[in-house]
Amino acid sequence: MTFSSSIAELDRASVLHPFTNLKDFANGTLGDPTIIETAQGVKIKDSTGREYIDGFGGLYCVNVGYGRTEVADAITRQANKLAYYHSYAAHTTEELARLSSRLVKMAPGNMSKVFYGLSGSDANETQAKLVWYYNNLLGRPRKKKIISRERGYHGCTVVSGSMTGMSFYHDHMDLPLPGILHTGVPHHYWGAVPDETEEAFSLRRAQELETLILAEDPDTVAAFIAEPVLGTGGITPPPKGYWPAIQAVLRKYDILLIADEVICGFGRIGTPFGCDMYGIVPDLVTVAKGLTSAYFPLSASIVSEKIYAVMEDGAERVGAFSHGYTYSGHPIGAATANAVLDIVERENLVEKAASTGAYLQARMHERFAHLPIVGEVRGVGMLAAIEFVADRDKKLRFDPAMKVGARISKAARDRQLIARAMPHGDILGFAPPLIMTESEVDEMMEITAAAIKQVTDELVRDGLRF
């Protein structure tokens, strides 16, 4: 038995893989697991020696690229100095204090304090508890409902999974919980009526939000959570005028705004945060992924002065803030984050994401926007997507059973490019490391073009016409 086959056998016998058809994996229909062994820059290598361009940066998270020895060195130094201590009861470490000060200063809005977890899911779970705690302290026990958006992604724990606006996260899981509501997705391509401008569409979405708030009673609606740019829901930038219109409604009814910056934060779209690009002024900010470039699990819920002041004032009455995890503020996580943010600053990765991102967007439109099989090419910075349709003039989707997006993703992978088949449509998504060069973008586009051609030819052979 080879090394790879023995590891694959162990894996199949013992690992419960997320987002995997368990029966197909167990019986071998999906083949053996891909065993990733090494990685450097924008490429990963499996146990067979096959190398891939990682066009999705892990899961939108490896912003500084793979193999950064300075991050590994920071982890080692901290592990040798102090591998762990908790942050309960006012315990801290130097790395944690420095990171927290750094995040408060760089985050959008008027931020005050940082609470730490391990993933974007648990950070958004924390945000919901903070919203409820804040309103309880203010004597508003009815103001608890949280509004998210259809196709928004905020995690897959119990509350964060409820806030996620995708049915397959809810099916068979008894989600969403009561008190979690959803409003319309801000996707002009699919959501607009004929001849409706982006501005008019955005205003309509804001009016729909207001109608929902009034129907529920504004005194029961506490918060609105949203990504500046929709991520897993399709990599969809907001239409023109969307965020000003939405924020006007929230201010009118005293509803908190949670900015889920898990994907956009730390330069992904060419600004430090998505809020910076779209003029969003949040009350709470959620970060993860790019915070440590996935070199160590760490997330943060960043709390505004407005909310923290209420929490501090209430402490004399209610006692200690009763929320926390064993690993909140883990010293190795804090050291990792500081090392990653040092790279982001030293190498000007925010500016690089803006310039390389502009090149990526231009190349995407040049190569794919005119293709008969392509309905929309969209994105911002180092986030991009291609949506495939059966008829672009009539905006007709493919039959989901044809799995066109997944087939194109597989054809790209066969050519050693990882690009993600996104849910809720035939969509191919890209979120490469921010260090990607223009020549690597070109290579990624060449492989993508070949993959699209292969599947288009297959569809034509099957009798479809474009």
C-alpha positions as CSV (number, residue, x, y, z in Angstrom):
1,M,0.0,0.0,0.0
2,T,1.4,3.4,-1.0
3,F,1.6,6.3,1.4
4,S,-1.2,8.2,-0.3
5,S,-3.5,5.2,-0.4
6,S,-3.0,4.4,3.3
7,I,-3.7,8.1,4.3
8,A,-6.8,8.0,2.0
9,E,-8.0,4.8,3.8
10,L,-7.5,6.4,7.2
11,D,-9.3,9.5,6.1
12,R,-12.3,7.7,4.6
13,A,-12.6,5.6,7.8
14,S,-12.5,8.4,10.3
15,V,-13.0,12.0,8.9
16,L,-16.4,13.6,8.7
17,H,-15.9,16.1,5.9
18,P,-17.8,19.3,5.7
19,F,-20.0,19.9,2.6
20,T,-19.3,16.5,1.2
21,N,-21.9,13.9,0.1
22,L,-21.2,11.4,2.8
23,K,-22.6,8.4,0.9
24,D,-20.7,9.1,-2.3
25,F,-17.5,9.6,-0.3
26,A,-18.0,6.5,1.7
27,N,-18.6,4.3,-1.3
28,G,-15.8,5.8,-3.4
29,T,-18.0,7.5,-6.0
30,L,-16.1,10.8,-5.2
31,G,-12.7,9.0,-5.5
32,D,-10.0,9.3,-2.9
33,P,-9.5,12.5,-0.9
34,T,-7.0,14.9,-2.2
35,I,-4.1,14.9,0.2
36,I,-2.5,18.4,0.3
37,E,1.1,18.2,1.4
38,T,2.9,21.5,0.6
39,A,2.2,25.0,-0.6
40,Q,4.1,28.1,-1.7
41,G,3.0,31.4,-2.9
42,V,-0.3,30.9,-4.8
43,K,0.1,27.2,-5.4
44,I,-0.6,24.0,-3.5
45,K,0.8,20.5,-4.1
46,D,-0.8,17.2,-3.4
47,S,0.7,13.9,-2.3
48,T,1.1,12.8,-5.9
49,G,3.2,15.8,-6.7
50,R,0.5,17.5,-8.7
51,E,0.5,21.3,-8.3
52,Y,-2.5,23.6,-8.5
53,I,-3.0,27.4,-8.7
54,D,-5.2,28.1,-5.8
55,G,-7.6,30.5,-7.4
56,F,-9.7,30.6,-4.3
57,G,-7.1,31.3,-1.6
58,G,-8.2,28.3,0.5
59,L,-11.7,29.6,1.4
60,Y,-11.1,33.3,0.6
61,C,-8.6,33.3,3.4
62,V,-4.9,32.8,2.5
63,N,-4.4,36.5,1.6
64,V,-0.7,36.7,2.1
65,G,-0.1,33.5,0.2
66,Y,1.4,30.1,1.4
67,G,4.7,29.4,2.9
68,R,5.4,32.7,4.7
69,T,8.2,31.7,7.0
70,E,7.9,35.0,9.0
71,V,4.4,33.9,10.1
72,A,5.7,30.4,11.0
73,D,8.5,32.0,12.9
74,A,6.1,34.2,14.9
75,I,4.0,31.2,15.8
76,T,7.1,29.3,16.9
77,R,8.4,32.2,19.0
78,Q,5.1,32.6,20.8
79,A,4.7,28.8,21.3
80,N,8.2,28.7,22.9
81,K,7.5,31.7,25.0
82,L,3.9,31.0,26.1
83,A,1.8,28.5,24.1
84,Y,-1.4,29.3,26.0
85,Y,-3.1,31.3,28.6
86,H,-6.8,32.4,28.8
87,S,-8.1,35.9,28.7
88,Y,-10.8,35.5,31.4
89,A,-10.8,37.9,34.4
90,A,-8.6,40.5,32.8
91,H,-5.6,38.2,31.9
92,T,-3.8,39.2,28.7
93,T,-0.6,38.9,26.7
94,E,1.6,41.4,24.9
95,E,0.5,40.1,21.5
96,L,-3.2,40.3,22.4
97,A,-3.0,43.8,23.7
98,R,-1.1,45.0,20.7
99,L,-3.4,43.3,18.2
100,S,-6.5,44.7,19.9
101,S,-5.2,48.2,19.8
102,R,-4.3,47.8,16.2
103,L,-7.7,46.5,15.2
104,V,-9.6,49.2,17.0
105,K,-7.6,51.9,15.2
106,M,-7.8,50.3,11.8
107,A,-11.5,49.1,11.8
108,P,-14.2,51.2,10.2
109,G,-16.6,53.2,12.4
110,N,-15.9,54.4,16.0
111,M,-14.7,51.1,17.5
112,S,-13.7,50.5,21.1
113,K,-13.1,46.9,22.1
114,V,-12.4,43.5,20.5
115,F,-13.7,40.1,21.5
116,Y,-12.0,37.0,20.1
117,G,-13.1,33.6,18.8
118,L,-11.8,31.1,16.3
119,S,-14.0,31.4,13.2
120,G,-16.3,33.8,11.4
121,S,-19.3,31.6,12.5
122,D,-18.6,32.0,16.2
123,A,-17.8,35.7,15.8
124,N,-21.2,36.3,14.3
125,E,-22.8,34.2,17.0
126,T,-21.1,36.6,19.5
127,Q,-22.5,39.6,17.5
128,A,-26.0,38.3,18.0
129,K,-25.5,37.9,21.7
130,L,-24.0,41.4,21.9
131,V,-27.0,42.8,20.2
132,W,-29.4,41.1,22.6
133,Y,-27.3,42.1,25.6
134,Y,-27.1,45.7,24.5
135,N,-30.9,46.0,24.2
136,N,-31.5,44.2,27.5
137,L,-29.2,46.6,29.2
138,L,-31.2,49.5,27.7
139,G,-34.4,48.0,29.0
140,R,-35.7,47.0,25.5
141,P,-36.4,43.3,25.9
142,R,-38.6,43.2,22.8
143,K,-36.0,44.7,20.4
144,K,-34.2,41.4,19.5
145,K,-34.9,40.4,15.9
146,I,-32.0,40.3,13.4
147,I,-32.5,40.8,9.7
148,S,-30.1,39.3,7.2
149,R,-30.4,39.0,3.4
150,E,-31.2,36.1,1.1
151,R,-28.0,34.6,-0.1
152,G,-26.0,36.3,2.6
153,Y,-23.4,34.1,4.3
154,H,-22.6,34.5,8.0
155,G,-21.6,31.1,9.2
156,C,-23.1,27.7,10.0
157,T,-23.4,27.5,13.7
158,V,-27.0,27.7,15.2
159,V,-27.5,31.5,15.1
160,S,-25.0,32.4,12.4
161,G,-26.4,29.6,10.3
162,S,-29.9,31.0,10.8
163,M,-28.6,34.4,9.7
164,T,-27.1,32.8,6.5
165,G,-29.7,33.2,3.8
166,M,-29.3,29.9,1.9
167,S,-31.8,27.2,2.3
168,F,-29.3,24.3,2.2
169,Y,-27.8,25.5,5.4
170,H,-31.2,25.3,7.0
171,D,-32.7,22.1,5.5
172,H,-32.8,19.2,8.0
173,M,-31.0,21.3,10.6
174,D,-34.1,23.0,12.2
175,L,-33.0,26.4,11.0
176,P,-33.5,29.3,10.9
177,L,-34.4,30.1,14.5
178,P,-37.4,32.3,15.2
179,G,-36.5,36.0,15.3
180,I,-34.0,35.8,12.4
181,L,-35.5,37.4,9.3
182,H,-34.4,37.7,5.7
183,T,-34.8,40.5,3.1
184,G,-34.0,40.6,-0.6
185,V,-30.7,39.9,-2.2
186,P,-29.0,42.9,-3.7
187,H,-28.3,41.4,-7.1
188,H,-29.3,43.7,-9.9
189,Y,-28.7,41.2,-12.7
190,W,-31.3,38.7,-11.4
191,G,-33.5,40.9,-9.2
192,A,-34.2,44.0,-11.3
193,V,-37.4,44.5,-13.3
194,P,-37.0,45.5,-17.0
195,D,-35.3,48.8,-17.5
196,E,-34.8,49.3,-13.8
197,T,-31.5,51.2,-13.0
198,E,-29.2,50.0,-10.3
199,E,-30.1,53.1,-8.2
200,A,-33.8,52.4,-8.6
201,F,-33.3,48.7,-7.7
202,S,-31.3,49.7,-4.6
203,L,-34.0,52.1,-3.5
204,R,-36.6,49.3,-4.0
205,R,-34.6,46.9,-1.9
206,A,-34.3,49.6,0.8
207,Q,-38.1,50.1,0.7
208,E,-38.6,46.4,1.0
209,L,-36.4,46.4,4.1
210,E,-38.5,49.2,5.6
211,T,-41.7,47.4,4.8
212,L,-40.4,44.3,6.6
213,I,-39.3,46.4,9.6
214,L,-42.7,48.0,9.8
215,A,-44.5,44.7,9.5
216,E,-42.5,43.2,12.3
217,D,-42.7,46.4,14.4
218,P,-39.6,48.5,14.6
219,D,-39.5,48.1,18.4
220,T,-38.8,44.4,17.9
221,V,-36.1,44.7,15.3
222,A,-32.6,45.1,16.7
223,A,-30.0,44.6,14.0
224,F,-29.2,44.2,10.3
225,I,-26.2,42.0,9.3
226,A,-24.6,42.0,5.9
227,E,-21.4,41.5,4.0
228,P,-20.2,44.6,2.1
229,V,-20.0,42.3,-0.9
230,L,-21.9,39.1,-1.0
231,G,-19.4,36.2,-0.8
232,T,-20.6,32.6,-0.9
233,G,-24.0,33.8,-2.1
234,G,-22.4,34.5,-5.5
235,I,-19.6,37.0,-5.1
236,T,-21.9,39.9,-5.9
237,P,-20.9,43.6,-5.3
238,P,-23.7,45.9,-4.3
239,P,-25.5,47.9,-6.9
240,K,-25.1,51.6,-7.1
241,G,-26.8,53.5,-4.2
242,Y,-27.5,50.4,-2.2
243,W,-25.6,51.1,1.0
244,P,-26.6,54.7,1.4
245,A,-30.3,53.7,1.0
246,I,-30.0,50.8,3.4
247,Q,-28.3,52.8,6.1
248,A,-30.9,55.5,5.9
249,V,-33.6,53.0,6.8
250,L,-31.5,51.5,9.7
251,R,-30.9,54.9,11.2
252,K,-34.6,55.8,10.9
253,Y,-35.6,52.9,13.1
254,D,-32.6,52.7,15.5
255,I,-31.4,49.4,14.1
256,L,-27.8,48.3,14.7
257,L,-25.6,47.5,11.7
258,I,-23.3,44.5,11.8
259,A,-20.7,44.6,9.0
260,D,-19.6,41.0,8.3
261,E,-16.1,41.7,7.0
262,V,-14.9,38.1,7.2
263,I,-14.2,38.0,3.5
264,C,-13.7,41.7,2.6
265,G,-11.5,42.7,5.5
266,F,-7.8,43.3,5.3
267,G,-7.6,44.3,1.7
268,R,-9.5,41.6,-0.3
269,I,-11.4,44.1,-2.4
270,G,-8.7,46.8,-2.6
271,T,-9.5,48.8,0.5
272,P,-8.7,48.0,4.1
273,F,-12.3,47.0,4.7
274,G,-15.4,46.7,2.5
275,C,-17.0,49.4,4.7
276,D,-14.3,51.8,3.4
277,M,-15.2,51.3,-0.2
278,Y,-19.0,51.6,0.3
279,G,-19.2,54.3,3.0
280,I,-20.6,51.9,5.5
281,V,-20.6,53.1,9.2
282,P,-21.1,49.9,11.3
283,D,-21.9,49.4,15.0
284,L,-20.2,46.0,15.1
285,V,-17.6,44.5,12.7
286,T,-16.9,40.8,12.3
287,V,-13.4,39.7,11.0
288,A,-11.7,36.4,10.5
289,K,-10.0,34.7,7.5
290,G,-7.6,37.4,6.4
291,L,-6.9,38.4,10.0
292,T,-4.4,35.5,10.2
293,S,-4.4,34.5,6.5
294,A,-5.7,31.2,7.9
295,Y,-2.3,30.4,9.4
296,F,-4.1,30.0,12.8
297,P,-7.8,29.9,13.7
298,L,-8.8,33.4,14.9
299,S,-11.8,35.6,14.6
300,A,-12.8,38.9,16.2
301,S,-16.0,40.8,17.0
302,I,-15.1,44.4,17.1
303,V,-17.4,46.5,19.2
304,S,-18.2,50.2,18.8
305,E,-17.9,52.8,21.5
306,K,-21.7,53.3,21.3
307,I,-22.4,49.7,22.3
308,Y,-19.4,49.2,24.7
309,A,-20.4,52.3,26.7
310,V,-23.8,50.7,27.4
311,M,-22.1,47.5,28.4
312,E,-19.7,49.2,30.8
313,D,-22.4,51.3,32.4
314,G,-24.5,48.2,32.9
315,A,-21.7,46.2,34.6
316,E,-22.4,47.7,38.0
317,R,-26.0,46.4,37.8
318,V,-25.5,43.0,36.0
319,G,-22.0,42.0,37.0
320,A,-19.4,40.3,34.8
321,F,-19.8,40.1,31.0
322,S,-20.8,36.4,30.8
323,H,-19.5,35.3,27.4
324,G,-16.2,33.7,26.4
325,Y,-14.4,30.7,25.1
326,T,-11.4,28.7,26.4
327,Y,-9.4,30.0,23.4
328,S,-10.6,33.6,23.3
329,G,-7.6,35.7,22.6
330,H,-5.3,32.7,22.2
331,P,-1.7,34.1,22.3
332,I,-0.5,32.1,19.3
333,G,-3.5,33.4,17.3
334,A,-2.7,37.0,18.3
335,A,1.0,36.6,17.4
336,T,0.0,35.1,14.0
337,A,-2.4,38.0,13.3
338,N,0.2,40.6,14.1
339,A,2.7,38.9,11.9
340,V,0.2,38.7,9.0
341,L,-0.9,42.4,9.4
342,D,2.8,43.3,9.4
343,I,3.1,41.7,6.0
344,V,-0.1,43.4,4.7
345,E,1.4,46.8,5.7
346,R,5.0,46.2,4.7
347,E,4.1,44.8,1.3
348,N,1.3,47.2,0.6
349,L,-1.1,44.3,-0.1
350,V,-4.2,46.5,0.1
351,E,-2.9,48.7,-2.7
352,K,-1.6,45.6,-4.6
353,A,-5.1,44.0,-4.3
354,A,-6.5,47.2,-5.8
355,S,-4.1,47.2,-8.8
356,T,-3.9,43.5,-9.4
357,G,-7.7,43.3,-8.8
358,A,-8.3,45.9,-11.5
359,Y,-6.2,43.9,-13.9
360,L,-8.1,40.7,-12.9
361,Q,-11.5,42.4,-13.4
362,A,-10.4,43.8,-16.8
363,R,-9.1,40.4,-18.0
364,M,-12.3,38.6,-16.9
365,H,-14.5,41.0,-18.8
366,E,-12.2,40.8,-21.9
367,R,-12.1,37.1,-22.0
368,F,-15.6,36.0,-20.9
369,A,-18.2,38.7,-20.9
370,H,-19.0,38.2,-24.6
371,L,-19.3,34.4,-24.5
372,P,-22.8,33.1,-25.3
373,I,-22.7,30.9,-22.2
374,V,-21.9,33.8,-19.9
375,G,-24.7,35.8,-18.3
376,E,-22.6,38.1,-16.1
377,V,-19.0,38.7,-15.2
378,R,-18.8,40.5,-11.8
379,G,-16.5,41.3,-9.0
380,V,-14.3,43.9,-7.2
381,G,-10.7,43.8,-6.3
382,M,-9.5,40.2,-5.8
383,L,-13.0,38.8,-5.7
384,A,-14.6,37.8,-9.1
385,A,-17.2,35.5,-10.5
386,I,-18.6,34.3,-13.8
387,E,-22.2,33.2,-14.0
388,F,-23.2,30.9,-16.8
389,V,-26.7,30.8,-18.4
390,A,-28.4,28.7,-21.0
391,D,-29.8,31.8,-22.8
392,R,-28.2,35.2,-22.1
393,D,-30.7,37.2,-24.1
394,K,-33.7,35.7,-22.2
395,K,-31.7,35.3,-18.9
396,L,-32.6,31.7,-18.7
397,R,-30.7,29.4,-16.2
398,F,-29.4,26.0,-17.0
399,D,-31.3,23.0,-15.6
400,P,-29.6,22.5,-12.2
401,A,-29.3,18.8,-12.9
402,M,-26.8,19.6,-15.7
403,K,-24.3,21.0,-13.0
404,V,-22.7,23.3,-15.6
405,G,-20.8,25.4,-13.0
406,A,-19.5,22.3,-11.2
407,R,-18.4,20.8,-14.6
408,I,-16.5,23.9,-15.5
409,S,-14.9,24.0,-12.0
410,K,-13.8,20.3,-12.5
411,A,-12.5,21.0,-16.0
412,A,-10.4,23.8,-14.5
413,R,-9.2,21.6,-11.7
414,D,-8.2,18.9,-14.2
415,R,-5.9,21.7,-15.7
416,Q,-4.5,22.4,-12.2
417,L,-6.5,25.5,-11.3
418,I,-8.8,25.6,-8.2
419,A,-11.8,27.8,-8.8
420,R,-15.0,27.3,-6.8
421,A,-18.3,26.2,-8.1
422,M,-20.6,28.5,-6.1
423,P,-24.1,27.6,-4.8
424,H,-27.4,29.1,-6.0
425,G,-26.5,29.0,-9.7
426,D,-23.9,28.0,-12.3
427,I,-21.2,30.3,-10.9
428,L,-17.4,30.0,-11.0
429,G,-15.8,32.0,-8.2
430,F,-12.3,33.4,-7.7
431,A,-10.6,34.8,-4.6
432,P,-6.9,34.2,-5.1
433,P,-4.2,35.3,-2.6
434,L,-3.5,39.0,-2.7
435,I,0.1,38.4,-3.7
436,M,-0.9,37.0,-7.0
437,T,1.0,38.6,-10.0
438,E,-0.5,39.7,-13.2
439,S,1.3,36.9,-15.1
440,E,-0.3,34.4,-12.6
441,V,-3.7,36.1,-13.3
442,D,-3.1,35.5,-17.0
443,E,-2.3,31.9,-16.4
444,M,-5.5,31.5,-14.4
445,M,-7.5,33.1,-17.1
446,E,-6.0,30.8,-19.8
447,I,-7.0,27.7,-17.8
448,T,-10.4,29.1,-17.1
449,A,-11.0,29.8,-20.8
450,A,-10.0,26.3,-21.7
451,A,-12.3,24.8,-19.1
452,I,-15.2,26.9,-20.3
453,K,-14.6,25.9,-23.9
454,Q,-14.5,22.2,-23.0
455,V,-17.8,22.3,-21.2
456,T,-19.4,24.5,-23.9
457,D,-18.3,22.0,-26.6
458,E,-19.8,19.2,-24.5
459,L,-23.1,21.1,-24.2
460,V,-23.2,21.7,-28.0
461,R,-22.6,18.0,-28.6
462,D,-25.5,17.3,-26.3
463,G,-27.7,19.4,-28.6
464,L,-27.7,22.8,-26.8
465,R,-27.2,25.9,-29.0
466,F,-25.7,29.2,-28.0
